Amino acid sequence: MEADPAGSWLVVRRGAVHVVLNPGDAPATVPVPGPGEVLAAWEPAELSAGTVTLPGRSVAVVRAPRGSLAGHGSTPAAAHTDPAT
């Protein structure tokens, strides 16, 4: 999970899927691995390389492109090598 320090957005990640929330009234541009694709949005979401822009009080579900998970807070399950986890 990642949040804007000012509280204007929140991203919850599960593998390649990112749920992006903008709880504020103003539009927010949120960093996501890109280009990817918008799978669902409650209001129109504008996706560009490395960001998604959401209007106020909206949510988008974004799928990251393959191979873009490293460095974005997610680790593919196949990368785990410790059998105890």
C-alpha positions, 0 to 999 in steps of 0.5 A: 500500500502506498499513500500520498503524504498529503492524503490526496490519494491511496494505492493498494497493490496485489500483484499487477493489479493496483486499486487507486483511490482519490478521496478528495474533491480535486483531481489527483495524478497518481504514480503507477507502473505504466503504460498498463491499462484501466480495468475499471473506473468509477469516473473516467480515468486518464492513464499515461506512462507512469501515472493515472489521473482521477477526478475527485472522489473516484476509484480506478483499477489499473493493471501494470504491464508485465515486468514492471512490478520491481521497485513498486512495492510488489513482488511476484509470488514466483520470486519468493524462494523461502519455503517457510513464507 
